[in-house]
Amino acid sequence: MGLFSKHIDKKLANYQQELIETHYREVENMYRQMRGWRHDYRNHIQTMKAFAASGDLEAIKAYLDELDTDLNTVDTVVKTGNAMADAILNSKISLARARDIQVHVDAHIPVKLKMSELDLCVILGNLFDNAIEASMALPADQRIIRVYMDMKNTQLYISFTNFTAAGKMKKSGRGFKTTKGDGHGFGLVRIDHIIDRLDGYLSRNSEDGAFTTEILIPQV
């Protein structure tokens, strides 16, 4: 039993390290895209100055309309009040939108959390990865992920909802039966262990066409 436990702990540790490295790569990619847009922004200013110098107001208006559309496309910045949550959510939003997945986020963390940044990283990263994976089985116009985070009294409330092609799934214990690989399974195990360790509450629900995970974590 001891050897088996050590084997599982090692696999979980390796999975956790891979997860963190993936998140850092995604965050780095997101900021690279933002730096690229800032570089382009200088060029945009020079172009509009040229239009202004020639008195071409119609060209300026048309160019501003194009910039407005472009800005809506790249504006994925979510500000929750927590730096780690911001980094994970924004990197995953960028990843999801690159896969034609609509993402709607309403997230507010107005207090300093007592839980570790690593725990928060594992929870949000896995929930988002699972939602993205499930969404990819749907046609592009049906891919939607909804994220809600806020404080409910002294507890952090997290809710993830995504649409799924599987219909209503069969519940198995705390979770649902899955045919996914080890990575998916370890992600769920990591979340469950964290919630248990923090004396939190976790609920997974599958209704026709939608899958929702709700989490409450005490912060006192």
BELUR-V211053 format. One record per residue. N is the residue number from 1. PHI is phi as a letter, one per 30 degrees, with the letter a starting at -180 (* if undefined). BURIAL is I if it has 9 or more other C-alpha atoms within 8 Angstrom, else O. Layout:
BEGIN
N,PHI,BURIAL  N,PHI,BURIAL
END
This chain:
BEGIN
1,*,O  2,d,O  3,d,O  4,d,O  5,d,O  6,d,O  7,d,O  8,d,O  9,d,O  10,d,O  11,d,O  12,d,I  13,d,O  14,d,O  15,d,I  16,d,I  17,d,O  18,d,O  19,d,I  20,d,I  21,d,O  22,d,O  23,d,I  24,d,O  25,d,O  26,d,I  27,d,I  28,d,O  29,d,I  30,d,I  31,d,O  32,d,O  33,d,O  34,d,O  35,d,O  36,d,O  37,d,O  38,d,O  39,d,O  40,d,O  41,e,O  42,d,O  43,d,O  44,d,O  45,d,O  46,d,O  47,d,O  48,d,I  49,d,O  50,d,O  51,d,I  52,d,I  53,d,O  54,c,O  55,i,O  56,d,I  57,d,O  58,d,O  59,d,O  60,d,I  61,d,O  62,d,O  63,d,I  64,d,O  65,d,O  66,d,O  67,d,O  68,d,O  69,d,O  70,d,O  71,d,O  72,d,O  73,d,O  74,c,O  75,d,O  76,c,O  77,d,O  78,c,I  79,c,O  80,c,I  81,j,I  82,b,I  83,d,O  84,d,I  85,d,I  86,e,I  87,d,I  88,d,I  89,d,I  90,d,I  91,d,I  92,d,I  93,d,I  94,e,I  95,d,I  96,d,I  97,d,I  98,d,O  99,c,O  100,h,I  101,c,I  102,d,I  103,b,I  104,c,O  105,b,O  106,b,O  107,b,I  108,b,I  109,b,I  110,d,I  111,b,O  112,d,O  113,d,O  114,d,O  115,d,O  116,d,O  117,d,O  118,d,O  119,d,I  120,d,I  121,d,I  122,d,I  123,d,I  124,d,I  125,d,I  126,d,I  127,d,I  128,d,I  129,e,I  130,d,I  131,d,I  132,d,I  133,d,O  134,d,I  135,d,I  136,d,I  137,d,O  138,c,I  139,d,O  140,e,O  141,d,O  142,c,O  143,d,I  144,b,I  145,b,I  146,c,I  147,b,I  148,b,I  149,b,I  150,a,I  151,d,I  152,c,O  153,h,O  154,c,O  155,c,I  156,d,I  157,c,I  158,b,I  159,b,I  160,b,I  161,b,I  162,b,I  163,d,I  164,b,I  165,d,I  166,d,O  167,i,I  168,d,I  169,c,I  170,d,O  171,d,O  172,b,O  173,i,O  174,d,O  175,c,O  176,b,I  177,d,O  178,b,O  179,c,O  180,d,O  181,d,O  182,e,O  183,e,O  184,d,I  185,d,I  186,d,I  187,d,I  188,d,I  189,d,O  190,d,I  191,d,I  192,e,I  193,d,O  194,d,I  195,d,I  196,d,I  197,d,O  198,c,I  199,h,O  200,c,I  201,b,I  202,b,I  203,b,O  204,c,I  205,b,O  206,c,I  207,c,I  208,e,O  209,i,I  210,b,I  211,b,I  212,b,I  213,c,I  214,b,I  215,b,I  216,b,I  217,b,I  218,e,I  219,b,I  220,b,O
END
